[in-house]
């Protein structure tokens, strides 16, 4: 029982740490759950289809696609290839430098 509890605690800690790290990314003021590629796809789709009203953004299977479309209607000048922090869409974030954390 203790082994199962310990394994669960370790798994939960890792999952939480990974989730928190991924959510540090935003695209058009929406939180990304991974690499913002879904948001970028929705943004590019809206641009291609000249969507001007967020009410015309499709609400299909992907919340991030929908949010990317909304981001386009709110600010079409955004760069769809970068998140709000300037990181490339579709690429993982670089691992944080532990030495930088000590300076805070």
N, C-alpha and C positions, 0 to 999 in steps of 0.2 A: 504494500500500500504506500509506503514512504517513497519507494522508487517511482511509482506512478505520479504521486504528488510532486516530487522534485522534477520529474520530466515535464509535467504540465507547467510548472512554474517557469522553468527555463524556456520552454516553447512560447509561452505567453509573453515573457519578457522580450524575447527576440522579435516576435511578431509586432509587439507594441513599438519597439524601437524602430523597426523598419517602417511601420506605418507613419509614425511621427516624422521620420526623416523624409519620406516621400511627400508628405503634406506640407513641407516647407516650400514647395513649388506652387506658384499660382500662374494662371493664364487669364488675362482679362479680368482680374480680381476674383476668379473662381479657383478653389483649391483643386490641385491635381492629385490623383491617387497614385500615379506612377510617373511617367515621363512626359505628360501633357500631350501625347500624340493624339488622343481622342479629341481634345479641345482644338488642337491645330487642324484636325480633319474637318470638324464642324465649321471652323472659321473659314477655311479655304472653300468649303462647299457653299457657304453663304456668299462669299465673295464671287464665286463662279456664277451663282444664280441671282446675283444682285439683290439679295434680301435686305430690305431696309427696316422692316418692322419685326421685332422679336416674336410677335404672335405668329409669324410665318415660319418660324424655326420648327423643324420636325421633332416630335416627342416620341421617338422610336425606342429602341432597346438600349441606347447609350445616353446616359445623363451627360457625360463629358462632351459628346458630339453636340448635343442640344445647347449646352453652356457655351461651347465654342462658337456656335452660330449666334447666340445672344451677344457674345463678346464682339463679334463683327458688327452687329447692328449698333452697339454702343460706341465703338471706336474702331472704324475700319482702317485706321492708320497703324494699328498694332502690327508687329512683325510676327507672322504665323510660324516662323522657324525658330523663335526664341520664347522662353517663358518670361514672366515679368522681371525676373532676376537676371536675365541675359544668358541663361544656360540654353544650349541647343535642345530643341524638342526632339524626342526620340532617343536621347542619350541619357545614360544614368548620371546622376550628380556625382561629382568627385567626393571621395570620402573626406570628412572634415579632418583638419589637422589638429591632433590632440594638443599641440603646443599653443594653438590659437585660443583654445578653450581656457587655458590657464591665465591668459591675459585679461579676461573679462572680469 
